[in-house]
Amino acid sequence: MRVLKTFYLCGLLCSFFSVTLLFAQDPWADFKFPTINFVDRDNGSTEGSKIYKKIIPDPQTYMKEVCRDVCRHFYRGADEVRDFDKLNYYLKYYDGISGKWGSPPEISIQFSTKYIQEYYSNNNNDDIKMEAEIIGVLFHEMTHGYQHEPKNCGGYQSGTEFFGFIEGLADGTRIRAGYHQNRRPGSSSSKWKAGYTNTGFFYNWIANNYDRDFYIKLNETCLSMNPWSLDKACNAILNKGADELWNEYSQKLSNIGTKPAVDFSADNTAVNGGEAVTFTNATTNAETCDWTFDGGTPRKSYEEKPPPITYETPGTYHVILVAHNKNPIGPGIKVKRDYIEVGPTCTADKTKIHPADFSLANYPNPVRQATTISFTVPRDGDAALTIFDPGGKTITTVIRGNVAAGAHQVRWNGTDAEGKRVGPGMYIYRLTHNGNIRTGRMVVSDYR
């Protein structure tokens, strides 16, 4: 009995560590969100203040997610990010656009409600364009909060290496995230030292043509180089000097090319909490993709075909796809506002069903040799039970065809469609039935 208990305990520990290691694979799971102090200094009295609150009803949650999304562009994971404890964000009516002051662990940003009002009016009261501008300005300013600063390369004035990097990376991050659609790349006598979009489009072009981790590696050179220069940084990263790269980039500006044509669709836009949505990418002329699924798990994907996205919390959520190719003009973007509706009794055809009548689970989980998948459907109809890997690739389809109303069980022995054992890791299993979807996750541990 003692031996059996020992083996049982070891099995539980192995399962625990398998799950722990799996979740530890996400380098952003432990991201430290700053405290957000949001203050409307207009107290809702200006048109710009009202527009902002209509577009961004929950600014604290919104800004926290932007903080993490910003850092993904120039850090590899949460453990590398500069300490940053508090963000003060002010709305105020004044001439200008936005400004930032302070340094980590506390920074402050002020955004002009006068500018918001004018931008909204000039863009035909388009909510999507207004939100893109709000998030674009925030991407720029938050880059300043998190980026490293280059050493001994001039001060904050146009034409210095310091200025070019500070403002270039801020606009470059905004461009890379897709939120500078109203600007075009251009040349300058100051080259990359001009900062803002002159440098930002140049950085983005380098990332698309030479090294997709260029922003990360460029930010890291600020820690190792003293004095810093872009020429030294580019030689260290790419074995090419900044002038050579700039000349190549400038020649491309005469034949700028076109942005990717971005589009996507979902197999279901109205789901119950706990269900998953499969997205189809219809983008053309693209080489890289950057998905954001607000309210979904995972929230970010960089795959052309993302995995099924699970939504747990009732609400309506945006889906955003940014796609890059090698031209200098920057990425294309598609934003579908309030595209996914999640509710406790919400289905694609709005038919009300009780959650207990449409259920899905498996046991044991974690899985060693095999697992039993149990499911219940509320009425007769076509059903499919499919297993995917974390990247969204179909492993096998366990059931496909007409299924009678009621409870069912099927056994999966951990093999793919060809009968081969799958490797250890996380797997997603999805039941579709009469347009409704349920999704579960299971961990397959080592068979040994």
JOURHU-V369628 format. One record per helix or strand of 3 or more residues. SS is the DSSP state (A for helix, B for strand). FROM is the first residue (numbers start at 0). TO is the last residue. If there is no record, write none. Layout:
ss | from | to
SS | FROM | TO
SS | FROM | TO
//
This chain:
ss | from | to
A | 1 | 23
B | 34 | 39
A | 46 | 54
A | 58 | 70
A | 77 | 79
B | 85 | 91
B | 97 | 102
B | 105 | 111
A | 112 | 121
A | 126 | 145
A | 160 | 175
A | 190 | 193
A | 195 | 208
A | 213 | 223
A | 229 | 237
A | 241 | 254
B | 263 | 265
B | 269 | 271
B | 274 | 276
B | 278 | 280
B | 287 | 292
B | 308 | 310
B | 314 | 323
B | 331 | 342
A | 354 | 356
B | 358 | 362
B | 370 | 376
B | 380 | 388
B | 393 | 402
B | 405 | 411
B | 424 | 432
B | 435 | 443
//
